[in-house]
Amino acid sequence: MPKVDLTEADRRLLGLLQANARASTQELADAAGLSSSPAWRRLKRLEDLGVIKAHVALLDRHKLGLGTLAYVQVSLTDHTEPTVSRFDAFVTTQPNILECARVTGGFDYILRVVTRDAEDLEHFLMRQLLASGLVRTAATSFVLRQTKSTSELPLD
């Protein structure tokens, strides 16, 4: 995928938008030193290019009763295309899996999983992940404390 060339004004708009997706076009334009119409055209162009993928609300998992966060390292039973495709499809159906990355090293995937508590995580692991028949081994690391969690990308 080709890299999109950004102007300094694009970077300012994107930085502001990452911090507050509810900001109006006028607020973004003012903060970026632009008038409203050019700011809107730049934002529209960035959306059309796929730089801006979505406008979302970031929720507090603790206030929603999702107190357990864990990283699960997964090794598949085999590395055939059907198994990998079935695992990828399985992951997309699991709302507790927030992120899934295919990685190099001793495991095939790393999952970021959120659940109500440790017991709920165990149920997910036993009744969903391992019961899928696609996983040879899974190693879980509980997050004790998060020192940083952000969705803001560096724009330098």
Steps between C-alpha positions, in 0.01 A plus 500: 500500500657830395577760763288816481698823490375736771541874520566672831134615501388138446713393797353773722145402404566130554666562835205705619250249365678212675470686829134593449299330224193702601663834416312694236661587170510863613675408828753290310552775242555765769747286691689413179508861379274441200162623391208259514468410129868406443500303826186310392654425155820371664302278740285367215814424295656318797181294542487421126865387512425273797729689739196566720339158535223577750373738765454306824430540871760356738326328789625437854506121533502514880176702505348234277597221739787370287772494765730233356735566212737231378734421214468148367778351289361232269659218300278337241469126451659540155587775253292395204299762319164351608600504870631856482186614316272326750688656793482847343126452446456375859676808639267737314198341673635544855408835659739440793798505262588866456810444288656208317843508338682226313857513627843348460675311776384218724127558447284558195267770637466743787149588614395786725197375690264677740260326740308570820739307723749210509222243508339654191840488328535133587156433350598683183827307473350159570158529332589717203869521414622150588166339410539633145734209426739739325734577790786272607616717792409829661699697759322779687650807665271709721543876489561613857511871419505697178755777491401615152204437275434724204357486153683815387761436232819707474476743210860620478 
